[in-house]
Amino acid sequence: MNEKEALEHPTRALARFVVEMKYDDLPSPVIREAKRLILDVVGNAMAGSVTEIGAIALKYVRLLGGRPDCTIIGAGEKTSVLSAAYANSRLGDALDATDMTLNFGHIGTPVVASALAFSELEGASGKDLIAAVALGFEVGARLSGSVAIPSLGSGAESSVLRNRMPFGALGAASAAGRVMGFDEERLMTAYSIAGANASLATTRWTEAAALPLTKYGDAGLQASDGGMGALMAGCGMTAYQGILDGENGLWKLRGTGACDFNVMVGGLGEKWYFPEIGYKPWPSVQRTRHALTLFTRIISENQIRAEEIESVLIRTNSVGASARFADKNPIGMVSCEFNQPHAIAMAALGVKRGADWYSPEIINDARVRALREKVDVGVEPRTKEKKTWPLEDQLRKEPTSILVAARGKTFEGYTEYAKGDPWTEETYFSDDDLRAKFRDLASSLSIASTSWRKRIEEIIDTIARLEQVEVADLVRLFSI
């Protein structure tokens, strides 16, 4: 399919890309990133399984019941393919330690959850899983980027509108369809079913003070919505084809302002957005990363103890400095995830990355509350608020400064990039960084168990050589 045909028929172009791309034709950086992403999502889900959100997600899928075909990460049990996709995606998003693509989308969790569940169902190989993750992620990234364009404005408005495009669900459908061996017609049908019926992000997200456990939307539903589309298409259901195409495409159905089809399908198989993925070093929303990058550097280099901190002043963009992010007394788990003072308190106290960051005991601890009171957040004067967000400049640079007062001195820092950003050597999240994060989060399941620590290393090793193993050999390691 040439470029002109792809622009006229983007649904078919994406389906053909997913169906026809051979594993051996995947670029080596894409294969490497797929394995890194799988490791990150699995670790996030293990820690998420012991949170309040995790407990509710597990209760929900247990009520659903179903054939015990696919593994729930961390839970030590099996359930139906859609329930497993739901549970693992919901657990993987529970701590908000998820991946980022050009700082505008969290795509990896539903894609990996769907790919894992359907790969286990189908008895797939590690190579099959890698390809499903890589291709599903690339579809999701392109769909998200296609509506992250000037007509959407900036800040909270853009976030709400962009999240109306079900990029996670269609990425998940791509992964499931790839594993199930769909042809392009059947995958187009899966796109149509999943796209027309996928859940919407709530517009109340920008208004709420205390944030609910559902956040702006349920990441589990993104995975199960995509899997539902694939299963129904696999059963022979038919649907209106070409759901992404033209002036009446999915972008309009979802209420976004316009669609850039060059981003959606331009250079398929030649240009890849996947390797520009970023990772969160901390279980905290992406807009806290810049301040955490600066703060952890300052206290480490100067050996500053929590009790020595007199005040912290963070200056960042208007979204990161909004009331939700600056609240000194956030209520509940999710409000704390989206909160600068709480993130600083966790770093100051050296609380281990994982579920402990949001336990009720930690949130309400007197030392934590006292530290949050010392943190103020304002707008960084060097921030250039953008009315338009071209895809290639999606908030790559977020000017952020910090002043830490301690021991009667003031320690200063400034950055435009945060740890986990892939665009500089200093901030790139290395394999060692990923493994260290995985160990911290996975140990949330059983900190004291020697056998579980050995299992953690076995999981790391198995994913590193995933192209040589079967998915069944991997998923059997996911529970204590």
C-alpha positions in Angstrom: 0.0 0.0 0.0 1.5 3.3 -1.0 1.4 6.5 1.1 -1.6 8.0 -0.7 -3.6 4.8 -0.3 -2.6 4.6 3.4 -3.8 8.1 4.0 -7.2 7.4 2.3 -7.6 4.0 4.1 -5.7 4.2 7.4 -7.7 1.4 9.1 -6.6 -1.0 6.4 -3.0 0.4 6.5 -2.7 -0.2 10.2 -4.2 -3.7 10.0 -1.9 -4.7 7.2 1.1 -3.4 9.1 0.2 -5.5 12.1 -0.7 -8.6 10.1 2.2 -8.6 7.6 5.2 -7.4 9.6 7.5 -10.4 10.2 9.3 -10.8 13.5 12.6 -11.0 11.6 11.9 -7.6 10.0 11.4 -5.8 13.4 14.3 -3.4 14.0 16.6 -4.5 16.8 15.8 -1.4 18.9 12.1 -2.2 18.7 12.7 -5.8 19.8 14.8 -4.6 22.7 12.2 -2.0 23.8 9.4 -4.6 23.7 11.3 -6.7 26.2 12.1 -3.7 28.4 8.4 -2.7 28.4 7.2 -6.2 29.3 9.6 -6.2 32.3 8.3 -2.8 33.4 4.6 -3.6 33.1 5.0 -6.9 34.9 6.8 -5.2 37.8 4.2 -2.5 38.0 1.5 -5.1 38.1 3.1 -7.1 40.9 3.3 -4.0 43.1 -0.2 -2.9 42.0 -1.6 -6.3 43.1 -1.1 -5.4 46.8 -2.7 -1.9 46.6 -6.3 -0.8 47.3 -6.9 -0.6 43.5 -5.4 -4.1 43.1 -7.7 -5.6 45.7 -10.8 -4.2 44.0 -9.7 -5.3 40.5 -9.1 -8.8 41.8 -12.4 -8.9 43.6 -14.1 -7.8 40.3 -12.6 -10.4 38.1 -13.2 -13.2 40.6 -16.9 -12.2 40.5 -16.8 -12.4 36.7 -15.5 -16.0 36.9 -14.7 -17.8 33.6 -12.4 -20.4 32.3 -9.0 -20.6 34.0 -7.0 -20.0 30.9 -4.7 -17.1 31.7 -2.6 -15.9 34.6 -3.2 -12.9 36.8 0.1 -11.4 37.7 1.0 -11.7 41.4 -2.3 -13.3 42.4 -1.4 -17.0 41.9 -4.5 -17.9 40.0 -6.0 -18.1 36.5 -9.1 -16.7 34.9 -10.6 -16.0 31.4 -8.5 -14.3 28.8 -10.5 -11.0 29.0 -10.5 -11.0 32.8 -6.8 -11.6 32.8 -6.2 -8.8 30.3 -8.4 -6.5 32.5 -6.8 -7.5 35.8 -3.2 -7.2 34.6 -3.7 -3.9 32.9 -5.5 -2.5 36.0 -2.8 -3.8 38.3 -0.1 -2.4 36.0 -1.6 1.1 36.2 -2.5 1.1 39.9 0.7 2.9 41.0 0.9 5.2 38.0 4.4 4.0 37.3 3.5 3.4 33.7 5.4 4.2 30.5 5.1 7.4 28.4 5.4 8.1 24.7 6.6 11.6 23.8 5.0 12.5 27.2 1.5 12.2 25.7 0.2 8.7 26.2 0.3 5.7 28.5 0.0 2.9 26.0 2.2 0.0 27.2 0.1 -1.4 30.0 -3.1 -2.4 28.1 -1.0 -3.5 25.1 1.3 -5.8 27.2 -1.7 -7.1 29.3 -3.6 -8.0 26.2 -0.6 -9.5 24.5 0.3 -11.6 27.5 -3.2 -13.0 28.0 -3.8 -13.9 24.4 -0.3 -15.3 24.0 -0.9 -17.6 27.0 -4.3 -18.6 25.6 -2.9 -19.4 22.1 0.2 -21.1 23.4 2.4 -18.5 21.7 6.2 -18.2 21.7 8.3 -15.4 23.1 8.9 -14.1 19.6 5.1 -13.9 19.1 4.7 -11.9 22.3 7.5 -9.5 21.4 5.9 -8.8 18.0 2.4 -8.4 19.5 3.7 -5.9 22.0 5.8 -3.9 19.5 3.1 -3.7 16.9 0.3 -3.0 19.3 2.3 -0.3 21.0 3.1 1.3 17.6 -0.5 1.4 16.6 -1.5 2.9 19.9 1.2 5.6 19.8 0.2 6.6 16.3 -3.5 6.8 17.2 -2.7 8.9 20.2 -0.4 11.2 18.3 -2.8 11.6 15.5 -5.1 13.6 17.8 -2.4 15.3 19.8 -2.4 18.2 17.4 -2.8 22.0 17.4 -6.6 22.0 17.4 -6.7 20.4 20.9 -5.1 23.4 22.7 -3.0 22.7 25.7 -3.0 21.6 29.3 -6.0 19.9 30.8 -8.2 20.5 27.8 -5.8 18.6 25.5 -5.5 15.8 28.0 -9.3 15.3 28.1 -9.8 15.5 24.4 -6.8 13.3 23.5 -7.9 10.6 25.9 -11.2 10.3 24.0 -9.3 8.4 21.3 -9.2 4.8 22.5 -5.6 4.3 21.5 -5.0 1.8 24.3 -8.0 -0.4 23.3 -7.0 -0.4 19.6 -3.4 -1.1 20.6 -4.6 -4.0 22.7 -6.8 -5.2 19.8 -3.8 -5.1 17.5 -1.8 -7.3 20.0 -4.6 -9.8 20.4 -5.3 -10.0 16.7 -1.6 -10.5 15.9 -1.3 -13.4 18.3 -4.6 -14.9 17.0 -3.3 -14.9 13.5 -5.9 -12.5 12.0 -5.8 -11.4 8.4 -6.3 -7.7 7.8 -10.1 -7.9 7.2 -10.6 -9.6 10.6 -8.3 -7.1 12.3 -10.2 -4.2 10.8 -13.4 -5.7 12.2 -11.7 -6.0 15.6 -10.8 -2.3 15.3 -14.4 -1.4 14.4 -15.9 -3.3 17.3 -13.4 -2.1 19.9 -13.3 1.5 18.7 -17.0 1.9 18.6 -17.6 0.4 22.0 -14.4 1.3 24.0 -14.9 3.2 27.3 -14.3 7.0 27.5 -12.1 9.0 29.8 -14.2 11.1 32.1 -14.3 14.9 31.7 -14.8 15.2 35.5 -11.1 14.5 35.8 -10.1 18.1 35.4 -12.6 19.3 38.0 -12.2 16.8 40.9 -10.2 17.8 44.0 -10.0 14.4 45.7 -9.4 11.9 42.9 -11.3 8.6 42.7 -9.7 5.2 42.3 -10.8 5.0 38.6 -8.5 8.0 37.8 -9.4 9.5 34.4 -10.3 6.1 33.1 -9.8 2.4 33.8 -6.7 1.0 32.1 -8.1 -2.5 32.6 -11.0 -1.7 30.4 -8.6 -0.5 27.6 -7.1 -4.0 27.5 -10.4 -5.9 27.8 -12.1 -3.6 25.3 -9.5 -4.4 22.7 -9.5 -8.0 23.5 -13.3 -8.0 23.3 -13.1 -6.6 19.8 -10.6 -9.3 18.8 -12.6 -12.1 20.3 -15.9 -11.0 18.7 -14.1 -10.6 15.3 -12.6 -14.1 15.8 -16.0 -15.5 16.4 -17.2 -14.1 13.0 -19.0 -10.9 14.1 -19.1 -8.3 11.4 -18.9 -4.5 11.7 -18.7 -1.3 9.7 -15.3 -1.3 8.2 -12.8 1.6 8.0 -13.6 3.1 11.5 -10.6 5.3 11.4 -11.0 6.6 7.9 -11.8 10.1 6.6 -13.9 12.9 7.9 -16.3 10.6 9.7 -13.6 8.6 11.4 -13.3 7.6 15.0 -11.7 10.9 15.9 -15.0 12.6 15.1 -17.1 10.0 16.9 -14.9 10.6 20.0 -15.3 14.4 19.8 -11.7 15.5 19.1 -11.1 18.5 17.0 -9.2 17.0 14.0 -7.0 14.1 13.0 -3.5 14.1 11.5 -3.5 11.0 9.2 0.2 11.5 8.4 1.0 10.7 12.0 -1.5 7.8 12.0 0.0 6.0 9.1 2.9 7.9 7.6 6.1 5.8 7.2 4.6 2.7 8.7 7.4 0.1 9.2 10.1 2.7 8.5 9.6 5.3 11.2 8.9 3.9 14.7 7.6 5.8 17.7 8.1 2.9 20.0 11.8 3.5 20.8 10.9 7.0 22.0 9.2 5.5 25.0 9.9 6.9 28.4 9.8 5.2 31.8 8.8 6.5 35.3 11.5 5.9 37.8 9.0 6.5 40.6 5.4 5.3 41.2 4.1 8.8 40.6 2.5 10.7 37.8 4.8 12.0 35.1 4.5 15.7 36.1 6.2 14.9 39.4 9.3 13.4 37.7 11.1 16.7 37.0 10.9 17.8 40.6 11.8 14.4 41.8 14.8 14.3 39.5 16.1 17.5 40.9 15.2 16.8 44.5 16.8 13.3 44.7 19.9 14.6 43.1 20.2 17.5 45.6 19.6 15.4 48.7 21.9 12.7 47.5 24.8 14.9 46.5 24.6 16.9 49.8 23.6 14.1 52.1 20.5 16.0 53.3 18.3 14.2 55.8 14.6 14.6 55.9 14.7 16.3 59.3 17.1 18.9 58.0 14.7 20.1 55.3 13.2 23.5 56.1 11.3 24.2 52.8 11.0 23.1 49.2 9.9 25.3 46.4 9.0 23.7 43.0 8.4 25.7 39.9 7.0 24.0 36.9 4.4 24.4 34.2 0.8 25.5 35.0 -0.6 21.9 35.0 2.1 20.6 37.3 1.6 23.6 39.5 -2.2 23.4 39.6 -4.2 22.9 42.8 -4.3 19.2 42.5 -0.5 18.9 42.3 0.2 21.5 45.0 -2.3 20.3 47.6 -0.5 19.8 50.9 -3.2 17.4 52.3 -4.1 15.1 49.4 -6.8 12.6 50.3 -6.5 8.9 49.2 -4.2 6.9 47.0 -4.8 8.5 43.6 -4.7 12.1 44.9 -1.3 11.3 46.3 -0.1 9.9 43.0 -0.9 13.3 41.4 0.8 15.4 44.1 4.1 17.1 44.2 4.4 17.5 48.1 3.6 13.8 48.6 6.2 12.7 46.0 8.8 14.9 47.6 8.0 13.5 51.1 8.4 9.9 49.8 11.8 10.8 48.3 12.9 12.7 51.4 12.1 9.8 53.7 13.6 7.2 51.4 10.4 5.2 51.2 11.1 2.2 48.9 9.4 2.4 45.5 6.2 0.4 45.4 2.9 0.0 47.1 4.2 1.6 50.4 4.1 5.0 48.8 0.3 5.0 49.0 -0.6 2.8 52.0 -3.0 4.6 54.4 -0.3 4.3 57.1 2.2 6.2 55.0 -0.2 8.8 53.6 -1.3 9.7 57.2 2.0 9.4 58.9 2.9 12.5 60.9 6.4 12.8 59.3 4.9 12.6 55.8 2.3 15.2 56.7 4.9 17.5 58.1 7.1 17.2 55.0 4.2 17.9 52.7 3.5 21.1 54.6 7.0 22.3 53.7 6.5 22.0 49.9 5.2 24.8 47.8 4.6 24.7 44.1 4.4 27.6 41.6 4.8 28.3 37.9 8.3 28.3 36.4 9.0 31.7 34.6 11.0 29.9 31.9 8.0 27.8 31.0 6.6 28.6 27.5 3.0 27.6 27.6 2.0 26.3 24.2 -1.2 26.9 22.5 -0.3 24.2 20.0 1.5 20.9 20.5 3.1 19.6 17.3 3.7 15.9 17.7 7.5 16.0 17.6 7.5 18.6 20.4 5.1 17.0 22.9 6.4 18.6 26.0 9.8 17.1 25.6 11.1 20.0 27.5 9.4 20.9 30.8 11.4 23.7 32.4 11.4 23.0 36.1 13.3 24.5 39.0 13.6 23.7 42.7 14.9 25.4 45.8 15.6 23.2 48.8 16.3 25.0 52.1 18.2 23.0 54.6 20.9 23.5 57.3 20.4 27.3 56.8 21.5 27.0 53.1 19.6 27.0 49.9 20.3 24.4 47.3 19.1 25.1 43.7 18.4 23.0 40.7 17.0 23.4 37.2 16.2 20.9 34.4 14.2 20.6 31.2 14.3 16.8 31.1 13.4 14.3 33.8 14.9 10.9 34.7 13.2 8.4 32.4 13.2 10.7 29.3 14.8 8.9 26.3 16.2 12.1 24.7 19.3 12.7 26.7 22.1 10.3 27.9 21.8 11.6 31.4 18.1 10.9 31.7 17.8 7.7 29.7 16.4 4.9 31.7 19.0 2.2 31.3 18.6 -1.6 31.5 20.1 -1.4 35.0 17.6 1.3 35.9 14.7 -0.9 34.7 16.0 -3.9 36.6 16.4 -2.0 39.8 12.9 -0.6 39.5 11.5 -4.0 38.8 13.2 -5.5 41.9 11.8 -2.8 44.1 8.3 -3.1 42.8 8.2 -6.9 42.5 9.4 -7.2 46.0 6.2 -5.6 47.2 4.7 -9.1 46.9 7.0 -10.6 49.5 9.8 -8.5 50.8 11.3 -11.1 53.2 11.1 -14.2 51.0 14.5 -15.5 49.8 12.7 -17.7 47.3 10.8 -14.8 45.8 14.0 -12.7 45.5 15.4 -15.6 43.4 12.2 -15.8 41.4 12.5 -12.0 40.6 16.0 -12.6 39.1 14.6 -15.6 37.1 11.9 -13.3 35.7 14.4 -10.7 34.7 16.6 -13.3 33.0 13.7 -15.0 31.2 12.4 -11.7 29.7 15.9 -10.8 28.7 16.0 -13.9 26.5 12.3 -14.0 25.7 12.8 -14.8 22.0 14.2 -18.1 23.1 11.4 -19.3 25.4 7.6 -20.0 25.3 5.2 -17.6 26.9 4.0 -20.4 29.2 7.5 -20.6 30.6 7.3 -16.9 31.5 3.9 -16.6 33.0 4.4 -19.5 35.4 6.9 -17.3 37.2 4.5 -14.5 37.9 3.2 -15.6 41.2 4.7 -16.5 44.6 
